[in-house]
């Protein structure tokens, strides 16, 4: 997942705005940082009290839930201010400068129109929640629900302000007229659209979403605009229902671990714990042929078990290894190919944020996903390592010396505190000793303490920046989930799920045919949408079909997550490929020719995972 984008990326946030955000947002950033600290502290207190003293604190979940939704909404505002919401820019960047400016202004005003349309339903939802009293704290539910109108109105005001600041008067007026004409035409056509039934879904949830995506509207708002327009003009369902579905998408307590693991990845980067792991693996394997490729893959595998973020993994590993790999004759494009596909391989290594969200959405055991993900990643690692060894057959090993035992021991002692962490996370969750949320809080405290004592420490300024960055990324993720859940609900209510089930049930080849189609679907979705929105949209539709065909939930999860990760690294659209190019400072045009053999190796590994259920479920 990307927390921020770069100018060369096709599916990212803009980086023209400063990463620090505007000064008017500083109070919002301070509140969001305080809420994140509160969430981590509450979860830590609750887990400690329950686990060590057998005294569950019943009100902590409620307070954490209140803080979490406020964190999500304020984080969404911060992300919009910093232009960090994920979006497709491939089409927009191909436009002439004048046209691009108009399209960007139109995109901002579309976001504003969507949010303004949601403002009254959000306020109404807050008022309805005032009649609900929480069981533990005995307070009104409106304290929690108030985050929705505050976030919606805050983002709407910010989108309008950005459109006024960036766009010309002509672009703003033309955009407003165009939006008004489209709304007027939809209002006039509403009776016909309602009669059209499910055909309207193609117009709104495919056509509108695709147009908005091509126009540079962030993914979350693409889903939201399509769903809102469909409900308003093609159904008699009140828009108020959409707010409830969005709240549902952000309300799972399992998702509380997402910001904590994101914060853990920030601590990993800032303290140098990841570099210590890389140095240790280099001392073990760096002297053999293809050794540095093995070190890169192994580092991604181990580091992923701490951060749960592909961006953090690649940014930690590449700077430490690329100079030596270049000295040994590795071509930059080959290094980028290995980095990108290695990050895709490692995305099933726990604690994977994608697996946590998938467990929440699909109702699958996260402990089982973590265990299975570890084994699946090993299979993919073996495929990439075999290809790397073949590629390194002419590697220049002159001057390479095997490190002495003393040097290896020293590197091991330095890396040991960092190496312990991923294995603690995996074993604690997989054994059922603790939930992913509980483990994430213990891991943050452990990494923070170890980082301060052994790895160079963290200044207060750096820590505050990490909190704000985590809040912004959390807001980005949760806004995608909220709108995607609403869109998935609309699709399900229209009966598409049953129609899709009937089509899938009629595919030739039974479960094999269904698995093949699933791989293709999620490969494409991984290219276009990135992992989280694709999961939230498709899981409610695909899992019931897979179960009817006798496919185990865990195996199916591994197949679709791996397929999405391969799609994520597949040019010319896959965001992960461009992220790897940016981190390694290599032109995408140069690297694109080198990545295909590595993608084929991953695909072969995926076929093994799909064909052999034991790989996914043998250790459960």
Secondary structure as the mmCIF struct_conf table of DSSP 4:
data_model
#
loop_
_struct_conf.conf_type_id
_struct_conf.id
_struct_conf.beg_label_comp_id
_struct_conf.beg_label_asym_id
_struct_conf.beg_label_seq_id
_struct_conf.end_label_comp_id
_struct_conf.end_label_asym_id
_struct_conf.end_label_seq_id
BEND BEND1 UNK A 3 UNK A 4
TURN_TY1_P TURN_TY1_P1 UNK A 7 UNK A 8
BEND BEND2 UNK A 10 UNK A 10
STRN STRN1 UNK A 11 UNK A 11
BEND BEND3 UNK A 12 UNK A 12
BEND BEND4 UNK A 16 UNK A 17
TURN_TY1_P TURN_TY1_P2 UNK A 19 UNK A 20
HELX_RH_3T_P HELX_RH_3T_P1 UNK A 23 UNK A 25
HELX_RH_AL_P HELX_RH_AL_P1 UNK A 26 UNK A 53
TURN_TY1_P TURN_TY1_P3 UNK A 58 UNK A 59
HELX_RH_AL_P HELX_RH_AL_P2 UNK A 60 UNK A 81
TURN_TY1_P TURN_TY1_P4 UNK A 82 UNK A 83
BEND BEND5 UNK A 85 UNK A 85
STRN STRN2 UNK A 88 UNK A 88
TURN_TY1_P TURN_TY1_P5 UNK A 90 UNK A 91
HELX_RH_3T_P HELX_RH_3T_P2 UNK A 92 UNK A 94
BEND BEND6 UNK A 95 UNK A 95
HELX_RH_AL_P HELX_RH_AL_P3 UNK A 97 UNK A 129
TURN_TY1_P TURN_TY1_P6 UNK A 130 UNK A 131
STRN STRN3 UNK A 133 UNK A 133
TURN_TY1_P TURN_TY1_P7 UNK A 135 UNK A 137
STRN STRN4 UNK A 140 UNK A 140
TURN_TY1_P TURN_TY1_P8 UNK A 141 UNK A 141
HELX_RH_AL_P HELX_RH_AL_P4 UNK A 142 UNK A 166
BEND BEND7 UNK A 167 UNK A 167
HELX_RH_AL_P HELX_RH_AL_P5 UNK A 169 UNK A 196
TURN_TY1_P TURN_TY1_P9 UNK A 197 UNK A 198
HELX_RH_AL_P HELX_RH_AL_P6 UNK A 199 UNK A 201
HELX_RH_PI_P HELX_RH_PI_P1 UNK A 202 UNK A 208
HELX_RH_AL_P HELX_RH_AL_P7 UNK A 209 UNK A 214
TURN_TY1_P TURN_TY1_P10 UNK A 215 UNK A 216
HELX_RH_AL_P HELX_RH_AL_P8 UNK A 219 UNK A 234
TURN_TY1_P TURN_TY1_P11 UNK A 239 UNK A 239
HELX_RH_AL_P HELX_RH_AL_P9 UNK A 240 UNK A 249
TURN_TY1_P TURN_TY1_P12 UNK A 250 UNK A 250
HELX_RH_3T_P HELX_RH_3T_P3 UNK A 253 UNK A 255
HELX_RH_AL_P HELX_RH_AL_P10 UNK A 256 UNK A 271
TURN_TY1_P TURN_TY1_P13 UNK A 272 UNK A 272
HELX_RH_AL_P HELX_RH_AL_P11 UNK A 273 UNK A 285
TURN_TY1_P TURN_TY1_P14 UNK A 286 UNK A 287
BEND BEND8 UNK A 288 UNK A 288
TURN_TY1_P TURN_TY1_P15 UNK A 289 UNK A 290
HELX_RH_AL_P HELX_RH_AL_P12 UNK A 291 UNK A 307
HELX_RH_AL_P HELX_RH_AL_P13 UNK A 310 UNK A 327
TURN_TY1_P TURN_TY1_P16 UNK A 328 UNK A 329
HELX_RH_AL_P HELX_RH_AL_P14 UNK A 332 UNK A 345
HELX_RH_3T_P HELX_RH_3T_P4 UNK A 346 UNK A 348
BEND BEND9 UNK A 349 UNK A 351
HELX_RH_AL_P HELX_RH_AL_P15 UNK A 353 UNK A 362
TURN_TY1_P TURN_TY1_P17 UNK A 363 UNK A 363
HELX_RH_AL_P HELX_RH_AL_P16 UNK A 366 UNK A 391
HELX_RH_3T_P HELX_RH_3T_P5 UNK A 392 UNK A 394
TURN_TY1_P TURN_TY1_P18 UNK A 398 UNK A 399
HELX_LH_PP_P HELX_LH_PP_P1 UNK A 402 UNK A 404
HELX_RH_AL_P HELX_RH_AL_P17 UNK A 405 UNK A 430
TURN_TY1_P TURN_TY1_P19 UNK A 431 UNK A 432
BEND BEND10 UNK A 433 UNK A 434
HELX_RH_AL_P HELX_RH_AL_P18 UNK A 436 UNK A 454
BEND BEND11 UNK A 455 UNK A 455
HELX_RH_AL_P HELX_RH_AL_P19 UNK A 460 UNK A 493
TURN_TY1_P TURN_TY1_P20 UNK A 494 UNK A 495
HELX_RH_AL_P HELX_RH_AL_P20 UNK A 496 UNK A 505
TURN_TY1_P TURN_TY1_P21 UNK A 506 UNK A 506
BEND BEND12 UNK A 507 UNK A 507
TURN_TY1_P TURN_TY1_P22 UNK A 508 UNK A 510
HELX_RH_AL_P HELX_RH_AL_P21 UNK A 511 UNK A 529
HELX_RH_AL_P HELX_RH_AL_P22 UNK A 531 UNK A 548
TURN_TY1_P TURN_TY1_P23 UNK A 549 UNK A 550
HELX_RH_AL_P HELX_RH_AL_P23 UNK A 553 UNK A 568
TURN_TY1_P TURN_TY1_P24 UNK A 569 UNK A 569
TURN_TY1_P TURN_TY1_P25 UNK A 571 UNK A 573
HELX_RH_AL_P HELX_RH_AL_P24 UNK A 575 UNK A 584
TURN_TY1_P TURN_TY1_P26 UNK A 585 UNK A 585
HELX_RH_AL_P HELX_RH_AL_P25 UNK A 588 UNK A 591
TURN_TY1_P TURN_TY1_P27 UNK A 592 UNK A 594
HELX_RH_AL_P HELX_RH_AL_P26 UNK A 595 UNK A 611
HELX_RH_AL_P HELX_RH_AL_P27 UNK A 613 UNK A 617
TURN_TY1_P TURN_TY1_P28 UNK A 618 UNK A 619
#
